Structure formats: structure tokens, C-alpha cells
Amino acid sequence: MTSDVEKISELDPSELGKKDYWENAYKLELTNYADHGDVGEVWFGEDAGQRMVNWMSEHPEYILPGDAILDNGTGNGMLCMDMAEEGFTNVTGVDYCQEAILLAQKIRDEADCDVDFQVGNILDKTSPFFQKKYKVVTDKGTFDAISLSETAKRDKLTYISNTASILEDTGGLFIITSCNWTEHELTAMFATHFKHLETIPTPSFTFGGKKGN
């Protein structure tokens, strides 16, 4: 019998799955920030990140303000800063692009926000952030980008096992926003290491008789 994971088709590789694409994108955003104070693109829009932060703040039975939180693939770091503004005091953002971390640090310093930003790669266990455990790991687009790489099939498995390895053994939470995968597909792919707890409500639309969000 074919498993749910085996039924999921791999996505076609694209530029969004390449590191040099993101390096060049954040070099441009660094220049734009220096020239105009533009923080750059907020992946999936500000509302997607705010829904994640709101859910976290509304569930103190799972997450306390001082719990260690890691934002994986933080980009310009805006999600981390939203969490800090909400009262979370132990937030770390990591990205494999040095340029993204430089941008996040500049925005953080300008905002006088207490967030730690580090260069690191969830696919590389030598990254310094692997030295500790986190109560929460968030992802707003990183798994999607990895899914578009030339080595996506292998890298997705590494991503899932590595993410599980840095979560606290009791009560660790992984919160993900994706535009490439459905809830059913994500649940199936992550089932080897995770149990689905809850789906954060998002606005939905209907087109051609099909409902999506």
C-alpha cells in the first residue's frame, strides 16, 4: 500500500531554492534599507506572521514569555521582532544568508529590540544554534524554499529530523506557515517526528468550486 508521503509529488526546482538567489536579494535589501529605510519584503505578508504571534500569545499553557524561541530562516527578522514586541524575551533568529542577518541586525538596532540574530543553517548541525534546545521553532517560508532546491527530497528529511532534534523533549512546538504545501501534506511529511496539534485559522477563499487559504 502506498503511504501518504509517497503520494506527495516533489515540486519543480526553482531559483527560490538556491542560496545565491537569497544572497543577492538581501544584498539589494541592505542597500534599500540604507538608502530609504525600507525593511524589505515580509514573506507571506505581515498578517501571516502576526497570526503566528497571536496564537503563541493566546496559548500560555504551551508557551511562556521567557521560553526559548527559534525562528528558522528569519530573513529580515521581522517575525522575531513582532514576537519580542508581544513580550517574548528569549527569541533567536537564524538564517543561512549572512546578508539577511546583517539586515535583521540593522533593523533590530534601529528599533532597539532585544533579539539575537545568528548565521546558521538548519541543514548543518555544526551551526551554533544547535548547541541548545528550544521550546518553539517557527518557520515562515523556509521549508517552502528548501522544497524548491535541487536536492529537496533529501533536504526535507534532514530539515524535519534536525528541527525535531533542537526542540525541548517535553512540550516542544513547531509552528509553520507554508504556501507550497497543504495541511494534509505537511502533516504527512512531518509525521515521522511530529504530531499535529492545531491548525491556526487563516482567511479562506473559494475559486472554481475549491476552497483554499
VOBA-1610 file (N, C-alpha, C; in pm, whole numbers, padded with zeros to 5 digits, always signed):
BEGIN
Met+00084-00119+00000Met+00000+00000+00000Met+00088+00126+00000Thr+00053+00222-00082Thr+00129+00346-00092Thr+00097+00436+00027Ser+00201+00489+00093Ser+00179+00577+00208Ser+00141+00716+00161Asp+00090+00798+00255Asp+00053+00935+00222Asp+00173+01014+00172Val+00290+00992+00232Val+00409+01065+00191Val+00449+01027+00049Glu+00440+00901+00015Glu+00478+00855-00118Glu+00387+00912-00226Lys+00265+00951-00189Lys+00171+01009-00285Lys+00200+01156-00313Ile+00285+01218-00232Ile+00315+01361-00248Ile+00422+01380-00354Ser+00392+01460-00454Ser+00487+01486-00562Ser+00587+01593-00521Glu+00711+01577-00565Glu+00812+01680-00542Glu+00782+01802-00630Leu+00819+01919-00580Leu+00800+02042-00657Leu+00914+02059-00756Asp+00888+02129-00864Asp+00994+02158-00960Asp+01094+02255-00895Pro+01223+02230-00910Pro+01323+02321-00855Pro+01309+02461-00914Ser+01345+02563-00835Ser+01341+02700-00884Ser+01453+02781-00821Glu+01467+02906-00866Glu+01569+02996-00812Glu+01550+03018-00663Leu+01427+03009-00615Leu+01399+03032-00473Leu+01461+02926-00384Gly+01506+02817-00443Gly+01571+02711-00366Gly+01722+02721-00366Lys+01776+02831-00422Lys+01922+02846-00432Lys+01971+02955-00338Lys+02082+02928-00271Lys+02136+03024-00174Lys+02178+03154-00240Asp+02237+03147-00361Asp+02283+03270-00423Asp+02168+03363-00459Tyr+02049+03306-00483Tyr+01932+03392-00507Tyr+01905+03479-00384Trp+01906+03416-00266Trp+01876+03489-00143Trp+01989+03584-00105Glu+02112+03545-00131Glu+02224+03635-00104Glu+02210+03764-00186Asn+02179+03749-00314Asn+02163+03866-00399Asn+02041+03949-00358Ala+01933+03880-00320Ala+01812+03951-00279Ala+01838+04035-00154Tyr+01909+03979-00058Tyr+01932+04053+00067Tyr+02041+04158+00052Lys+02133+04142-00042Lys+02227+04249-00073Lys+02151+04372-00122Leu+02053+04349-00208Leu+01970+04459-00258Leu+01889+04521-00145Glu+01834+04437-00058Glu+01752+04489+00051Glu+01837+04565+00153Leu+01962+04525+00172Leu+02052+04600+00257Leu+02075+04740+00201Thr+02095+04747+00069Thr+02114+04877+00004Thr+01989+04962+00017Asn+01872+04902-00007Asn+01747+04976+00004Asn+01722+05025+00145Tyr+01759+04944+00244Tyr+01741+04986+00383Tyr+01832+05104+00417Ala+01955+05097+00369Ala+02050+05206+00394Ala+02005+05335+00325Asp+01948+05322+00206Asp+01909+05440+00129Asp+01774+05497+00168His+01679+05408+00201His+01541+05453+00218His+01475+05407+00349Gly+01545+05323+00427Gly+01484+05271+00549Gly+01379+05165+00523Asp+01380+05107+00403Asp+01284+05002+00365Asp+01333+04868+00420Val+01251+04803+00506Val+01294+04677+00569Val+01290+04560+00472Gly+01231+04579+00355Gly+01228+04472+00256Gly+01100+04390+00263Glu+01098+04285+00184Glu+00979+04201+00172Glu+00954+04121+00299Val+00830+04121+00343Val+00789+04036+00455Val+00723+03914+00394Trp+00791+03800+00403Trp+00748+03677+00336Trp+00608+03638+00379Phe+00518+03619+00283Phe+00377+03585+00303Phe+00296+03700+00361Gly+00357+03819+00375Gly+00285+03934+00427Gly+00288+03941+00579Glu+00261+04059+00632Glu+00268+04079+00777Glu+00160+04001+00852Asp+00044+03983+00790Asp-00066+03916+00859Asp-00032+03772+00894Ala+00041+03703+00805Ala+00075+03563+00831Ala+00160+03551+00957Gly+00259+03637+00971Gly+00342+03635+01090Gly+00266+03673+01215Gln+00178+03773+01200Gln+00102+03818+01317Gln+00007+03711+01366Arg-00047+03630+01274Arg-00133+03520+01318Arg-00054+03420+01402Met+00071+03394+01365Met+00156+03303+01442Met+00183+03361+01581Val+00218+03490+01585Val+00248+03554+01713Val+00124+03559+01802Asn+00011+03591+01743Asn-00114+03597+01821Asn-00146+03461+01882Trp-00129+03355+01802Trp-00158+03221+01853Trp-00068+03188+01971Met+00059+03222+01959Met+00154+03195+02067Met+00116+03270+02194Ser+00080+03397+02180Ser+00047+03477+02299Ser-00085+03434+02362Glu-00171+03373+02282Glu-00302+03329+02331Glu-00297+03191+02395His-00181+03127+02395His-00169+02990+02449His-00057+02981+02552Pro-00074+03049+02666Pro+00028+03039+02771Pro+00039+02900+02831Glu-00060+02815+02805Glu-00049+02677+02852Glu+00059+02601+02775Tyr+00097+02653+02659Tyr+00203+02591+02579Tyr+00333+02673+02581Ile+00321+02806+02579Ile+00437+02893+02560Ile+00434+03006+02663Leu+00542+03020+02738Leu+00556+03130+02834Leu+00648+03237+02776Pro+00637+03361+02823Pro+00716+03471+02766Pro+00867+03446+02765Gly+00919+03373+02863Gly+01063+03352+02870Gly+01113+03227+02802Asp+01023+03150+02741Asp+01065+03027+02672Asp+01155+03058+02553Ala+01250+02970+02527Ala+01341+02987+02414Ala+01268+02961+02283Ile+01276+03059+02192Ile+01209+03051+02063Ile+01312+03070+01953Leu+01309+02984+01851Leu+01398+02996+01735Leu+01314+03018+01610Asp+01345+03127+01539Asp+01282+03150+01408Asp+01380+03105+01301Asn+01345+02999+01232Asn+01433+02936+01134Asn+01413+02998+00996Gly+01522+03051+00938Gly+01511+03121+00810Gly+01449+03257+00832Thr+01505+03334+00923Thr+01441+03456+00972Thr+01437+03570+00872Gly+01524+03566+00770Gly+01522+03674+00671Gly+01554+03808+00735Asn+01464+03906+00716Asn+01487+04039+00773Asn+01453+04047+00922Gly+01410+03935+00980Gly+01390+03927+01124Gly+01262+03989+01177Met+01171+04027+01089Met+01051+04096+01134Met+00962+04008+01223Leu+00955+03878+01194Leu+00876+03791+01279Leu+00933+03787+01420Cys+01065+03780+01431Cys+01129+03781+01564Cys+01095+03909+01640Met+01101+04020+01571Met+01075+04147+01637Met+00928+04162+01676Asp+00840+04103+01596Asp+00698+04100+01634Asp+00679+04018+01761Met+00753+03907+01772Met+00744+03825+01894Met+00797+03901+02015Ala+00907+03972+01997Ala+00964+04050+02106Ala+00869+04160+02151Glu+00805+04226+02055Glu+00709+04331+02088Glu+00588+04275+02162Glu+00558+04148+02137Glu+00444+04084+02204Glu+00481+04043+02346Gly+00609+04049+02381Gly+00651+04018+02518Gly+00735+03894+02534Phe+00768+03828+02423Phe+00857+03711+02431Phe+01001+03761+02442Thr+01073+03711+02541Thr+01201+03771+02579Thr+01324+03687+02545Asn+01305+03570+02484Asn+01417+03481+02457Asn+01408+03430+02313Val+01420+03525+02219Val+01396+03497+02077Val+01528+03502+02000Thr+01550+03399+01919Thr+01668+03391+01832Thr+01622+03371+01689Gly+01681+03447+01597Gly+01652+03430+01455Gly+01777+03383+01383Val+01765+03280+01299Val+01880+03230+01224Val+01848+03227+01075Asp+01951+03246+00996Asp+01938+03240+00850Asp+02073+03200+00792Tyr+02070+03126+00681Tyr+02198+03083+00623Tyr+02262+03191+00539Cys+02193+03302+00518Cys+02248+03415+00444Cys+02304+03521+00540Gln+02432+03545+00531Gln+02495+03649+00611Gln+02429+03785+00586Glu+02390+03810+00460Glu+02329+03937+00425Glu+02194+03956+00494Ala+02118+03848+00507Ala+01989+03857+00577Ala+02011+03892+00724Ile+02108+03828+00787Ile+02136+03854+00928Ile+02185+03997+00948Leu+02268+04047+00858Leu+02313+04186+00867Leu+02194+04281+00860Leu+02101+04254+00769Leu+01981+04338+00757Leu+01898+04330+00884Ala+01874+04209+00934Ala+01795+04192+01056Ala+01858+04265+01174Gln+01990+04259+01184Gln+02059+04326+01295Gln+02046+04477+01284Lys+02055+04531+01163Lys+02040+04675+01144Lys+01899+04721+01181Ile+01798+04645+01139Ile+01660+04680+01172Ile+01637+04670+01322Arg+01690+04564+01383Arg+01677+04545+01528Arg+01740+04660+01605Asp+01860+04699+01567Asp+01930+04805+01638Asp+01855+04938+01626Glu+01800+04962+01507Glu+01724+05086+01486Glu+01598+05087+01571Ala+01538+04969+01588Ala+01415+04957+01665Ala+01441+04939+01814Asp+01569+04923+01852Asp+01607+04898+01991Asp+01530+04777+02047Cys+01540+04666+01974Cys+01465+04544+02005Cys+01562+04436+02054Asp+01524+04361+02155Asp+01612+04261+02215Asp+01590+04124+02151Val+01658+04100+02040Val+01652+03972+01968Val+01793+03935+01927Asp+01826+03806+01937Asp+01957+03756+01895Asp+01947+03703+01753Phe+02033+03753+01664Phe+02036+03704+01525Phe+02170+03638+01498Gln+02165+03520+01434Gln+02285+03442+01407Gln+02280+03385+01265Val+02398+03372+01205Val+02407+03297+01080Val+02405+03149+01116Gly+02320+03073+01049Gly+02311+02930+01076Gly+02220+02862+00975Asn+02237+02733+00959Asn+02164+02656+00859Asn+02103+02533+00925Ile+01972+02520+00916Ile+01902+02407+00978Ile+01948+02273+00920Leu+02010+02275+00802Leu+02058+02152+00740Leu+02200+02117+00784Asp+02262+02204+00865Asp+02401+02185+00906Asp+02411+02186+01058Lys+02432+02069+01117Lys+02431+02058+01263Lys+02554+02120+01330Thr+02650+02169+01251Thr+02762+02241+01311Thr+02725+02387+01339Ser+02608+02431+01295Ser+02565+02568+01322Ser+02551+02588+01473Pro+02595+02702+01526Pro+02598+02723+01672Pro+02463+02707+01741Phe+02353+02738+01673Phe+02224+02733+01742Phe+02183+02590+01779Phe+02251+02490+01723Phe+02222+02351+01760Phe+02272+02317+01900Gln+02346+02408+01963Gln+02402+02380+02095Gln+02300+02391+02207Lys+02177+02434+02178Lys+02076+02445+02282Lys+01943+02392+02231Lys+01848+02379+02324Lys+01714+02334+02290Lys+01617+02452+02296Tyr+01510+02442+02220Tyr+01411+02549+02212Tyr+01271+02495+02242Lys+01191+02577+02307Lys+01053+02538+02332Lys+00971+02548+02205Val+01006+02647+02122Val+00931+02672+01999Val+01028+02695+01884Val+01000+02634+01769Val+01068+02668+01644Val+00960+02715+01547Thr+00983+02832+01486Thr+00889+02884+01386Thr+00952+02883+01248Asp+00866+02872+01147Asp+00910+02870+01008Asp+00804+02939+00924Lys+00844+03047+00858Lys+00752+03119+00769Lys+00816+03127+00630Gly+00819+03013+00562Gly+00869+03009+00426Gly+00997+02931+00403Thr+01067+02891+00509Thr+01195+02823+00490Thr+01178+02682+00436Phe+01084+02606+00492Phe+01061+02471+00439Phe+01015+02479+00294Asp+00938+02583+00261Asp+00896+02603+00122Asp+01017+02622+00031Ala+01111+02707+00075Ala+01230+02732-00007Ala+01314+02606-00024Ile+01332+02531+00085Ile+01407+02406+00078Ile+01339+02309-00018Ser+01207+02313-00022Ser+01131+02224-00110Ser+01152+02256-00258Leu+01213+02371-00287Leu+01235+02413-00426Leu+01381+02397-00468Ser+01462+02333-00384Ser+01603+02313-00416Ser+01622+02190-00504Glu+01740+02179-00563Glu+01771+02063-00648Glu+01778+01934-00566Thr+01807+01947-00437Thr+01820+01829-00350Thr+01707+01824-00248Ala+01590+01869-00289Ala+01478+01886-00196Ala+01437+01757-00125Lys+01433+01647-00196Lys+01385+01522-00136Lys+01470+01484-00014Arg+01601+01494-00029Arg+01692+01464+00082Arg+01688+01573+00188Asp+01689+01699+00144Asp+01698+01811+00238Asp+01574+01822+00326Lys+01458+01789+00273Lys+01336+01795+00355Lys+01344+01697+00471Leu+01396+01578+00445Leu+01410+01480+00552Leu+01508+01528+00659Thr+01619+01588+00614Thr+01716+01643+00708Thr+01656+01756+00789Tyr+01582+01842+00720Tyr+01516+01954+00787Tyr+01425+01905+00900Ile+01344+01806+00870Ile+01246+01756+00968Ile+01316+01695+01088Ser+01415+01610+01064Ser+01485+01545+01176Ser+01567+01646+01256Asn+01631+01741+01190Asn+01710+01841+01261Asn+01622+01935+01343Thr+01508+01972+01289Thr+01416+02057+01364Thr+01368+01986+01490Ala+01333+01859+01477Ala+01289+01783+01594Ala+01400+01774+01698Ser+01525+01768+01653Ser+01637+01748+01746Ser+01665+01870+01833Ile+01625+01989+01791Ile+01653+02109+01870Ile+01535+02153+01956Leu+01425+02081+01948Leu+01311+02113+02032Leu+01324+02045+02168Glu+01273+02111+02271Glu+01273+02051+02403Glu+01199+01918+02399Asp+01246+01824+02478Asp+01190+01688+02475Asp+01045+01684+02521Thr+01008+01774+02611Thr+00871+01778+02662Thr+00806+01910+02622Gly+00699+01901+02546Gly+00621+02020+02513Gly+00677+02108+02404Gly+00777+02060+02328Gly+00831+02140+02219Gly+00729+02159+02108Leu+00727+02280+02050Leu+00629+02313+01946Leu+00698+02360+01819Phe+00649+02314+01706Phe+00695+02361+01576Phe+00577+02427+01507Ile+00593+02554+01469Ile+00485+02632+01408Ile+00529+02673+01269Ile+00455+02631+01168Ile+00497+02654+01029Ile+00385+02718+00949Thr+00426+02812+00862Thr+00337+02868+00760Thr+00394+02831+00624Ser+00308+02779+00537Ser+00352+02733+00406Ser+00253+02774+00298Cys+00305+02808+00181Cys+00216+02832+00066Cys+00234+02725-00040Asn+00333+02637-00023Asn+00359+02532-00122Asn+00293+02399-00089Trp+00259+02380+00038Trp+00207+02251+00081Trp+00075+02268+00155Thr-00014+02172+00137Thr-00141+02175+00210Thr-00122+02123+00352Glu-00221+02146+00435Glu-00216+02095+00572Glu-00197+01944+00573His-00269+01874+00487His-00259+01728+00481His-00118+01684+00442Glu-00059+01753+00345Glu+00076+01717+00300Glu+00179+01743+00409Leu+00168+01858+00475Leu+00262+01889+00584Leu+00250+01787+00697Thr+00128+01756+00734Thr+00106+01660+00842Thr+00167+01524+00807Ala+00151+01482+00682Ala+00205+01353+00639Ala+00357+01355+00638Met+00417+01462+00586Met+00563+01467+00575Met+00631+01476+00712Phe+00568+01546+00807Phe+00630+01566+00938Phe+00592+01457+01039Ala+00506+01363+00999Ala+00453+01264+01093Ala+00560+01172+01152Thr+00675+01162+01089Thr+00781+01076+01142Thr+00836+01130+01274His+00825+01262+01295His+00883+01323+01414His+00787+01413+01491Phe+00672+01442+01434Phe+00579+01537+01496Phe+00436+01484+01496Lys+00359+01537+01592Lys+00216+01510+01599Lys+00142+01642+01581His+00045+01642+01490His-00031+01764+01462His-00115+01802+01584Leu-00097+01926+01629Leu-00172+01975+01746Leu-00291+02059+01704Glu-00267+02158+01620Glu-00373+02252+01586Glu-00336+02325+01457Thr-00438+02367+01383Thr-00418+02449+01265Thr-00463+02591+01296Ile-00374+02687+01278Ile-00407+02827+01304Ile-00501+02875+01195Pro-00619+02927+01231Pro-00715+02972+01128Pro-00656+03082+01041Thr-00684+03072+00912Thr-00642+03174+00817Thr-00761+03211+00729Pro-00760+03332+00672Pro-00869+03369+00579Pro-00873+03271+00463Ser-00992+03236+00418Ser-01007+03141+00308Ser-01082+03205+00192Phe-01068+03142+00076Phe-01138+03191-00043Phe-01183+03070-00123Thr-01282+03091-00209Thr-01332+02984-00294Thr-01318+03026-00438Phe-01260+02939-00519Phe-01243+02968-00662Phe-01262+02838-00739Gly-01345+02844-00838Gly-01370+02726-00919Gly-01427+02611-00840Gly-01501+02642-00735Gly-01563+02539-00653Gly-01471+02477-00549Lys-01344+02525-00542Lys-01249+02473-00445Lys-01217+02580-00342Lys-01198+02536-00218Lys-01170+02627-00108Lys-01024+02619-00071Gly-00961+02735-00051Gly-00820+02738-00015Gly-00792+02854+00077Asn-00661+02863+00124Asn-00623+02976+00207Asn-00473+02998+00198
//
